[in-house]
Amino acid sequence: MKIALDAMGGDFGPPNIVSGAVMALNEYPHIGKLFLVGDTPQIEAELKKHDCTDGRIEIVHASQVVEMHDRAVDAVRRKKDSSVSRAVDLVKKGDAAAIVSAGHTGAAVAATAIKLRTLPGVDRPGIAAVIPSETNVFVLIDAGANSDPRPEHMVEYAIMGSVYSRHVLGYENPSVGLMSIGDEDMKGSDLTKEVFKMLKQSDLNFRGNIEGHDLFADPVEVVVCDGFVGNVILKTCESIGDAIFKWLKHELMKTKTRMVGAYLARNAFLTIRKKVNYEEYGGMPLLGVNGICIIAHGASTPKAIKNALRAAAESIEQQVNPHIVEKVRRHHEKATSLEPTLR
């Protein structure tokens, strides 16, 4: 398999990206080709630091970088030689099957949507974030690609999230929940009420509305929401996780007795830390585009980049996009057949 990596993306640029790429090539021999896209001298300098001469690496020069203050669509149009645009071009030409970027999320979404287009039957792509709960991990979709979707877009999110949950995460029949302000079907906004009706008529394993406290107390495998709500949930979860560990460390360091107790329980703390650490999950797939796109955290460490490349490889191996196309096709056929009944 062949993957294009935006080597200039992220808060730390080539040092972290290239280091993560080297880690991935050492750990995942099934990656047949890795395109490092960006400024050639900088990439070569980082590879030299790692004494890396892996023949699976090919550098593709790009003279521009999308900065965080750039507007997404404008950046794609004006900076045609940016690392993210050139990486997407490799997928468009068929030279690579996936792109991984830790750079400007909006630019990555815009570039893939504009250049690759969406899969047949899919109107809007959605970002799927994998979030841990006490008993499992669940897919939150959309986590920020589209803040103002129509009801049919959110149904597509549910379908795509279910496909990813089944074929990549391994859940046989993923349950789906619609994020709302109450579990009764009459509660919520006009948007969520309409989505509820459509999901209830679908073939998905739809549990109904779920509230914020259900995310971790009684989780489903797929949580559906618009990109505005999803992005708020995602960033809130990240900040709460970091805050709790800081508070806990502060309290445990107050007395010697607590410090001894913390030492005895250190393995439990490390297990929880690993479970909530974004580095373990690597990146978020942008589902619905005609190619594989993994969006990594802007502050990605080398380990996070390594796991983002793993996530890309898994999506390629599990044929996520063909499964999405088939599932969406069957949904639209059923919806069309129901139209005379609903009139």
Beta strands, then each sheet from edge to edge (+ up, - down):
strand 1: 2-6
strand 2: 33-38
strand 3: 57-61
strand 4: 98-101
strand 5: 126-132
strand 6: 137-141
strand 7: 175-179
strand 8: 205-210
strand 9: 222-224
strand 10: 283-287
strand 11: 292-296
sheet 1: 3+ 2+ 1+ 4+ 11+ 10- 5+ 6- 9- 7- 8-
end
